[in-house]
């Protein structure tokens, strides 16, 4: 493994450990994946490639309720 990748992994782990403060690691990781998936899903809407619809609103609500758990 090259040094930059190893350093990135350590940086991610350090940041993730801070997110897990007072939280179950599995719950925090699930939320991280959910936030990432929501962000990817919303990208075409934010770029103006798709008109905002019920799917957009549903995913936006899920995203906002998930990030609300974290500072």
N, CA, C and O atoms as CSV, one atom per row, in Angstrom:
chain,resi,resn,atom,element,x,y,z
A,1,UNK,N,N,0.850,-1.172,0.000
A,1,UNK,CA,C,0.000,0.000,0.000
A,1,UNK,C,C,0.898,1.238,0.000
A,1,UNK,O,O,1.873,1.314,0.748
A,2,UNK,N,N,0.555,2.194,-0.841
A,2,UNK,CA,C,1.377,3.394,-0.912
A,2,UNK,C,C,1.086,4.299,0.283
A,2,UNK,O,O,0.022,4.218,0.897
A,3,UNK,N,N,2.016,5.128,0.587
A,3,UNK,CA,C,1.929,5.998,1.751
A,3,UNK,C,C,0.716,6.936,1.705
A,3,UNK,O,O,0.012,7.036,2.709
A,4,UNK,N,N,0.432,7.640,0.573
A,4,UNK,CA,C,-0.730,8.538,0.572
A,4,UNK,C,C,-2.047,7.821,0.868
A,4,UNK,O,O,-2.904,8.372,1.559
A,5,UNK,N,N,-2.220,6.604,0.357
A,5,UNK,CA,C,-3.451,5.867,0.630
A,5,UNK,C,C,-3.524,5.501,2.109
A,5,UNK,O,O,-4.582,5.616,2.728
A,6,UNK,N,N,-2.414,5.065,2.668
A,6,UNK,CA,C,-2.380,4.721,4.092
A,6,UNK,C,C,-2.678,5.951,4.938
A,6,UNK,O,O,-3.419,5.864,5.917
A,7,UNK,N,N,-2.109,7.098,4.570
A,7,UNK,CA,C,-2.367,8.342,5.308
A,7,UNK,C,C,-3.838,8.751,5.207
A,7,UNK,O,O,-4.422,9.227,6.180
A,8,UNK,N,N,-4.425,8.565,4.037
A,8,UNK,CA,C,-5.843,8.893,3.860
A,8,UNK,C,C,-6.710,7.996,4.732
A,8,UNK,O,O,-7.688,8.447,5.329
A,9,UNK,N,N,-6.343,6.728,4.799
A,9,UNK,CA,C,-7.088,5.792,5.639
A,9,UNK,C,C,-7.025,6.175,7.103
A,9,UNK,O,O,-8.025,6.101,7.817
A,10,UNK,N,N,-5.851,6.583,7.547
A,10,UNK,CA,C,-5.696,7.011,8.943
A,10,UNK,C,C,-6.513,8.272,9.214
A,10,UNK,O,O,-7.151,8.397,10.260
A,11,UNK,N,N,-6.485,9.206,8.260
A,11,UNK,CA,C,-7.238,10.447,8.426
A,11,UNK,C,C,-8.738,10.163,8.484
A,11,UNK,O,O,-9.457,10.749,9.292
A,12,UNK,N,N,-9.206,9.249,7.610
A,12,UNK,CA,C,-10.621,8.874,7.635
A,12,UNK,C,C,-10.972,8.251,8.978
A,12,UNK,O,O,-11.990,8.592,9.580
A,13,UNK,N,N,-10.137,7.349,9.440
A,13,UNK,CA,C,-10.413,6.653,10.706
A,13,UNK,C,C,-10.459,7.638,11.869
A,13,UNK,O,O,-11.311,7.518,12.750
A,14,UNK,N,N,-9.559,8.600,11.876
A,14,UNK,CA,C,-9.535,9.611,12.933
A,14,UNK,C,C,-10.829,10.432,12.906
A,14,UNK,O,O,-11.446,10.667,13.945
A,15,UNK,N,N,-11.228,10.860,11.718
A,15,UNK,CA,C,-12.464,11.643,11.587
A,15,UNK,C,C,-13.681,10.807,11.954
A,15,UNK,O,O,-14.591,11.284,12.633
A,16,UNK,N,N,-13.691,9.569,11.507
A,16,UNK,CA,C,-14.823,8.695,11.787
A,16,UNK,C,C,-14.934,8.403,13.279
A,16,UNK,O,O,-16.034,8.371,13.831
A,17,UNK,N,N,-13.800,8.192,13.925
A,17,UNK,CA,C,-13.819,7.955,15.373
A,17,UNK,C,C,-14.439,9.129,16.112
A,17,UNK,O,O,-15.135,8.931,17.108
A,18,UNK,N,N,-14.199,10.359,15.639
A,18,UNK,CA,C,-14.809,11.537,16.249
A,18,UNK,C,C,-16.327,11.532,16.066
A,18,UNK,O,O,-17.066,11.953,16.957
A,19,UNK,N,N,-16.788,11.051,14.902
A,19,UNK,CA,C,-18.229,10.954,14.667
A,19,UNK,C,C,-18.881,9.935,15.587
A,19,UNK,O,O,-20.044,10.082,15.964
A,20,UNK,N,N,-18.134,8.907,15.944
A,20,UNK,CA,C,-18.680,7.810,16.750
A,20,UNK,C,C,-18.741,8.140,18.231
A,20,UNK,O,O,-19.241,7.334,19.016
A,21,UNK,N,N,-18.251,9.287,18.629
A,21,UNK,CA,C,-18.275,9.662,20.029
A,21,UNK,C,C,-19.698,9.529,20.558
A,21,UNK,O,O,-20.614,10.178,20.053
A,22,UNK,N,N,-19.880,8.707,21.552
A,22,UNK,CA,C,-21.177,8.442,22.183
A,22,UNK,C,C,-22.174,7.745,21.262
A,22,UNK,O,O,-23.382,7.784,21.498
A,23,UNK,N,N,-21.662,7.110,20.217
A,23,UNK,CA,C,-22.541,6.387,19.297
A,23,UNK,C,C,-21.968,5.010,19.041
A,23,UNK,O,O,-20.762,4.785,19.145
A,24,UNK,N,N,-22.846,4.109,18.709
A,24,UNK,CA,C,-22.445,2.790,18.284
A,24,UNK,C,C,-21.747,2.913,16.934
A,24,UNK,O,O,-22.241,3.605,16.044
A,25,UNK,N,N,-20.600,2.248,16.772
A,25,UNK,CA,C,-19.812,2.333,15.545
A,25,UNK,C,C,-20.638,1.902,14.339
A,25,UNK,O,O,-20.558,2.528,13.282
A,26,UNK,N,N,-21.421,0.855,14.481
A,26,UNK,CA,C,-22.222,0.355,13.364
A,26,UNK,C,C,-23.297,1.361,12.952
A,26,UNK,O,O,-23.542,1.549,11.761
A,27,UNK,N,N,-23.931,1.998,13.911
A,27,UNK,CA,C,-24.947,3.003,13.601
A,27,UNK,C,C,-24.322,4.197,12.888
A,27,UNK,O,O,-24.879,4.705,11.915
A,28,UNK,N,N,-23.172,4.642,13.370
A,28,UNK,CA,C,-22.490,5.780,12.750
A,28,UNK,C,C,-22.060,5.444,11.324
A,28,UNK,O,O,-22.168,6.282,10.429
A,29,UNK,N,N,-21.575,4.226,11.112
A,29,UNK,CA,C,-21.153,3.838,9.768
A,29,UNK,C,C,-22.366,3.739,8.835
A,29,UNK,O,O,-22.298,4.161,7.680
A,30,UNK,N,N,-23.470,3.184,9.335
A,30,UNK,CA,C,-24.696,3.111,8.541
A,30,UNK,C,C,-25.154,4.517,8.148
A,30,UNK,O,O,-25.536,4.751,7.001
A,31,UNK,N,N,-25.112,5.446,9.100
A,31,UNK,CA,C,-25.493,6.823,8.803
A,31,UNK,C,C,-24.553,7.445,7.778
A,31,UNK,O,O,-25.000,8.170,6.888
A,32,UNK,N,N,-23.255,7.170,7.893
A,32,UNK,CA,C,-22.274,7.683,6.936
A,32,UNK,C,C,-22.608,7.203,5.522
A,32,UNK,O,O,-22.599,7.990,4.576
A,33,UNK,N,N,-22.899,5.917,5.387
A,33,UNK,CA,C,-23.229,5.356,4.074
A,33,UNK,C,C,-24.543,5.938,3.565
A,33,UNK,O,O,-24.672,6.243,2.380
A,34,UNK,N,N,-25.513,6.092,4.455
A,34,UNK,CA,C,-26.802,6.661,4.068
A,34,UNK,C,C,-26.656,8.095,3.582
A,34,UNK,O,O,-27.264,8.475,2.582
A,35,UNK,N,N,-25.856,8.893,4.279
A,35,UNK,CA,C,-25.612,10.278,3.879
A,35,UNK,C,C,-24.916,10.319,2.518
A,35,UNK,O,O,-25.267,11.128,1.659
A,36,UNK,N,N,-23.931,9.445,2.329
A,36,UNK,CA,C,-23.223,9.394,1.041
A,36,UNK,C,C,-24.178,9.008,-0.082
A,36,UNK,O,O,-24.157,9.623,-1.149
A,37,UNK,N,N,-25.013,8.000,0.145
A,37,UNK,CA,C,-25.959,7.559,-0.884
A,37,UNK,C,C,-26.967,8.664,-1.215
A,37,UNK,O,O,-27.288,8.880,-2.384
A,38,UNK,N,N,-27.460,9.355,-0.203
A,38,UNK,CA,C,-28.392,10.462,-0.438
A,38,UNK,C,C,-27.730,11.563,-1.261
A,38,UNK,O,O,-28.333,12.105,-2.187
A,39,UNK,N,N,-26.502,11.883,-0.918
A,39,UNK,CA,C,-25.774,12.936,-1.627
A,39,UNK,C,C,-25.591,12.574,-3.097
A,39,UNK,O,O,-25.790,13.413,-3.976
A,40,UNK,N,N,-25.217,11.340,-3.360
A,40,UNK,CA,C,-25.041,10.888,-4.740
A,40,UNK,C,C,-26.384,10.917,-5.486
A,40,UNK,O,O,-26.449,11.347,-6.638
A,41,UNK,N,N,-27.443,10.459,-4.826
A,41,UNK,CA,C,-28.764,10.452,-5.453
A,41,UNK,C,C,-29.215,11.857,-5.830
A,41,UNK,O,O,-29.814,12.041,-6.890
A,42,UNK,N,N,-28.946,12.841,-5.000
A,42,UNK,CA,C,-29.437,14.195,-5.213
A,42,UNK,C,C,-28.626,14.989,-6.240
A,42,UNK,O,O,-29.083,16.025,-6.723
A,43,UNK,N,N,-27.445,14.516,-6.570
A,43,UNK,CA,C,-26.557,15.270,-7.457
A,43,UNK,C,C,-27.223,15.701,-8.771
A,43,UNK,O,O,-27.123,16.876,-9.123
A,44,UNK,N,N,-27.896,14.816,-9.511
A,44,UNK,CA,C,-28.519,15.262,-10.770
A,44,UNK,C,C,-29.575,16.351,-10.568
A,44,UNK,O,O,-29.764,17.200,-11.439
A,45,UNK,N,N,-30.259,16.328,-9.429
A,45,UNK,CA,C,-31.241,17.370,-9.129
A,45,UNK,C,C,-30.545,18.709,-8.896
A,45,UNK,O,O,-30.992,19.746,-9.387
A,46,UNK,N,N,-29.447,18.675,-8.142
A,46,UNK,CA,C,-28.729,19.913,-7.831
A,46,UNK,C,C,-28.018,20.476,-9.056
A,46,UNK,O,O,-27.787,21.683,-9.129
A,47,UNK,N,N,-27.671,19.637,-10.006
A,47,UNK,CA,C,-27.041,20.099,-11.246
A,47,UNK,C,C,-28.069,20.571,-12.268
A,47,UNK,O,O,-27.697,21.076,-13.327
A,48,UNK,N,N,-29.340,20.417,-11.971
A,48,UNK,CA,C,-30.393,20.838,-12.882
A,48,UNK,C,C,-30.677,19.830,-13.986
A,48,UNK,O,O,-31.364,20.153,-14.955
A,49,UNK,N,N,-30.160,18.616,-13.853
A,49,UNK,CA,C,-30.400,17.586,-14.861
A,49,UNK,C,C,-31.759,16.922,-14.694
A,49,UNK,O,O,-32.313,16.384,-15.653
A,50,UNK,N,N,-32.292,16.957,-13.489
A,50,UNK,CA,C,-33.617,16.417,-13.196
A,50,UNK,C,C,-34.421,17.467,-12.440
A,50,UNK,O,O,-33.871,18.238,-11.655
A,51,UNK,N,N,-35.725,17.488,-12.684
A,51,UNK,CA,C,-36.590,18.375,-11.909
A,51,UNK,C,C,-36.874,17.724,-10.558
A,51,UNK,O,O,-37.048,16.510,-10.460
A,52,UNK,N,N,-36.918,18.550,-9.532
A,52,UNK,CA,C,-37.189,18.031,-8.191
A,52,UNK,C,C,-38.597,17.444,-8.157
A,52,UNK,O,O,-39.565,18.069,-8.590
A,53,UNK,N,N,-38.682,16.222,-7.628
A,53,UNK,CA,C,-39.935,15.497,-7.592
A,53,UNK,C,C,-40.109,14.830,-6.229
A,53,UNK,O,O,-39.409,15.170,-5.275
A,54,UNK,N,N,-41.036,13.884,-6.138
A,54,UNK,CA,C,-41.285,13.195,-4.868
A,54,UNK,C,C,-40.062,12.432,-4.386
A,54,UNK,O,O,-39.790,12.406,-3.185
A,55,UNK,N,N,-39.319,11.812,-5.294
A,55,UNK,CA,C,-38.094,11.098,-4.906
A,55,UNK,C,C,-37.082,12.051,-4.292
A,55,UNK,O,O,-36.455,11.744,-3.278
A,56,UNK,N,N,-36.931,13.218,-4.923
A,56,UNK,CA,C,-36.006,14.220,-4.389
A,56,UNK,C,C,-36.410,14.600,-2.963
A,56,UNK,O,O,-35.575,14.617,-2.058
A,57,UNK,N,N,-37.678,14.901,-2.774
A,57,UNK,CA,C,-38.159,15.326,-1.452
A,57,UNK,C,C,-37.993,14.227,-0.407
A,57,UNK,O,O,-37.606,14.504,0.729
A,58,UNK,N,N,-38.280,12.995,-0.780
A,58,UNK,CA,C,-38.151,11.864,0.149
A,58,UNK,C,C,-36.699,11.671,0.578
A,58,UNK,O,O,-36.416,11.477,1.761
A,59,UNK,N,N,-35.792,11.724,-0.375
A,59,UNK,CA,C,-34.376,11.529,-0.064
A,59,UNK,C,C,-33.829,12.728,0.711
A,59,UNK,O,O,-33.001,12.564,1.607
A,60,UNK,N,N,-34.284,13.913,0.372
A,60,UNK,CA,C,-33.833,15.111,1.098
A,60,UNK,C,C,-34.256,15.043,2.561
A,60,UNK,O,O,-33.488,15.407,3.452
A,61,UNK,N,N,-35.467,14.581,2.803
A,61,UNK,CA,C,-35.958,14.427,4.176
A,61,UNK,C,C,-35.121,13.393,4.940
A,61,UNK,O,O,-34.769,13.607,6.100
A,62,UNK,N,N,-34.809,12.286,4.288
A,62,UNK,CA,C,-33.963,11.260,4.904
A,62,UNK,C,C,-32.578,11.818,5.218
A,62,UNK,O,O,-32.051,11.599,6.308
A,63,UNK,N,N,-31.992,12.533,4.269
A,63,UNK,CA,C,-30.674,13.144,4.455
A,63,UNK,C,C,-30.683,14.098,5.650
A,63,UNK,O,O,-29.819,14.017,6.523
A,64,UNK,N,N,-31.655,14.992,5.681
A,64,UNK,CA,C,-31.711,15.983,6.758
A,64,UNK,C,C,-31.939,15.344,8.120
A,64,UNK,O,O,-31.353,15.778,9.112
A,65,UNK,N,N,-32.777,14.327,8.180
A,65,UNK,CA,C,-33.009,13.668,9.466
A,65,UNK,C,C,-31.774,12.907,9.931
A,65,UNK,O,O,-31.546,12.776,11.134
A,66,UNK,N,N,-30.978,12.405,8.999
A,66,UNK,CA,C,-29.769,11.670,9.365
A,66,UNK,C,C,-28.666,12.610,9.827
A,66,UNK,O,O,-28.023,12.344,10.843
A,67,UNK,N,N,-28.430,13.707,9.105
A,67,UNK,CA,C,-27.342,14.610,9.502
A,67,UNK,C,C,-27.660,15.363,10.791
A,67,UNK,O,O,-26.759,15.843,11.479
A,68,UNK,N,N,-28.951,15.462,11.111
A,68,UNK,CA,C,-29.352,16.155,12.335
A,68,UNK,C,C,-28.757,15.491,13.594
A,68,UNK,O,O,-28.622,16.131,14.637
A,69,UNK,N,N,-28.410,14.215,13.478
A,69,UNK,CA,C,-27.860,13.482,14.621
A,69,UNK,C,C,-26.433,13.903,14.963
A,69,UNK,O,O,-25.930,13.584,16.040
A,70,UNK,N,N,-25.786,14.617,14.050
A,70,UNK,CA,C,-24.352,14.914,14.211
A,70,UNK,C,C,-24.094,16.418,14.231
A,70,UNK,O,O,-24.845,17.204,13.653
A,71,UNK,N,N,-23.020,16.793,14.907
A,71,UNK,CA,C,-22.625,18.220,14.955
A,71,UNK,C,C,-21.819,18.571,13.744
A,71,UNK,O,O,-21.394,19.717,13.597
